[in-house]
Amino acid sequence: MSSASAAIPQPGRTKAFLRLVMIEHSIFALPFAYIASLTAMFQLDGNIHWGRLLLVTICMVGLRTFAMAVNRIIDREIDARNPRTAHRELVTGAMSVRHAWTGALIAVVIFLGSAALLNPLCLALAPIAVIPMVVYPYGKRFTNYPQAILGLAQAMGPVGGWLAITGSWSWDAVILGLAVGIWIGGFDLIYACQDVDSDRETGVLSVPARFGIPAAVWAARVCHVLTTGLFIWYAVVTDAGAFLWFGLAIVAGAFVYEHTIVRPHDLSRLNRAFFSVNGFIGIALFVCALLDLLVRGLTL
């Protein structure tokens, strides 16, 4: 095999890489980038620009893939000491560090290239978007609040989605971005609760490890109250119609359900809260936002 072909992940390696970065979890971030992009299109000229929407999708998936790959690479030694994560591809050897870096670099090049095709401002800001993706995995080594870094990273999705369409700054998008960042930071607080014993043993820093599971769960509840308030603010400033308000009611109900099934002394249904409920929130709000924009005049 030539050195050139060796640098390209083979089919088996590609499959392992997709498992490594959990590509299906793009569902958490994509809907909100779409909401921002479609709202910007509605305000711009009332038409859906499919080419730009495709580039937004490529940007989001590319950056998230890079972020997840770098996270797994940097954390591989920590993952090896945690029973929950010891099965990950870089720990078991199903994926080599070299090929993980290859996939990560391909993903970030795709992200930067797609940003360049959107507009000059997206290209100029794209390298800045990469920074928190690299800082986040190191966060658990120097701060008890790595979820804050994760929230910042996730908040950039809606802002970038809006910039991709208009090429100009929008505080409406910032409100949506903050809502998304606080939402994801909040449910990551819950997710981190399952690693408390391992984190304390290995010296990994987090809110649950430092302050305990009850404090983390209550902090997540506060985050999701703030998220709901920011979603409402976004609906107000964008003159949302009935469908989006209906979507926000669904989201509020989902938050209540999530915090009903996850309690400080009962984490048995944590995975349902993390994967099922939060995936549902993103899809439900996107569908309602899209219907709202179509009813108000967005043209397919």
Secondary structure, 3 states (H helix, E strand, C coil): CCHHHHCCCCHHHHHHHHHHHCHHHHHHCHHHHHHHHHHHHHHHCCECCHHHHHHHHHHHHHHHHHHHHHHHHHCHHHHHCCCCCCCCHHHHCCCCHHHHHHHHHHHHHHHHHHHHHHCHHHHHHHHHHHHHHHHHHHHCCCCCCHHHHHHHHHHHHHHHHHHHHHCCCCHHHHHHHHHHHHHHHHHHHHHHHHHHHHHHHHCCCCHHHHHCHHHHHHHHHHHHHHHHHHHHHHHHHCCCCHHHHHHHHHHHHHHHHHHHHCECCECCCHHHHHHHHHHHHHHHHHHHHHHHHHHHCCEC
